[in-house]
Amino acid sequence: MILLLLPKLLKGGLAIPFLSNLERSALTHLFYKGIANAMRIVVQGKNFEVTQSLREYTEKKLRKVEKYFKNSPIKADVTMRIERGMHIVDITVEVNGLLLRGEEETNDMYASIDGVINKIERQIRKYKTRINRKLRQEGNLLYDLTPKPGINEEETEPSIVRTKRFEMKPMSLEEAIMQMDLLGHTFFVFTNDETEDVNVVYKRKHGNYGLIEPSR
């Protein structure tokens, strides 16, 4: 009830006699802190109409991700689509500039939602040390992620074992794809001859390609 009255209280249009000035100040702080830390969720369909039921189910499942983070603003972008009869859900979660991403495809959209949420949770558990290191720079931390007895989900810290340098001559996207295929690689870094930016072309599932380019 108090939360419903707070907007009027904050504007000075309503007084709550049983609250002292100190209590009112603390309640106001908690109210705005809750707004700032609430997860912002954007659900959209790509050539697919997202029903209210799917939207609500997605938002409910994403709360499982939200619970891991302390005092961190979180944004989740969800895209649903159907390709070749498969129901695909792609979720990107942003926490203080840190990105977590997962994709799942099944023959049922609800099952795909469950699957991609599980993937993101496994990412959080697996990389919790490095995620905490990143969040600590912003004054935030993950909640304690103590694994179940007998289960060690956290990765051992990897190290760079090889450094490769090469000249990136300007080329078209088509040439870059050809070079990647000729080398048998799954990605290829090149200088785009049209924009003069460094781009990355990579292979996606089902034989398609993706392109990563800097934003302007």
Secondary structure, DSSP 8 states (H G I E B T S, - for coil): -HHHHHHHHHTTS---TTS-HHHHHHHHHHHHHHHHHS-EEEEEEESS---HHHHHHHHHHHHHHHTTBSS--EEEEEEEEEETTEEEEEEEEEETTEEEEEEEEESSHHHHHHHHHHHHHHHHHHTHHHHHHHHHTTT--B------TT---S---------------EE-HHHHHHHHHHHT-SEEEEEETTT--EEEEEE-GGG-EEEE----
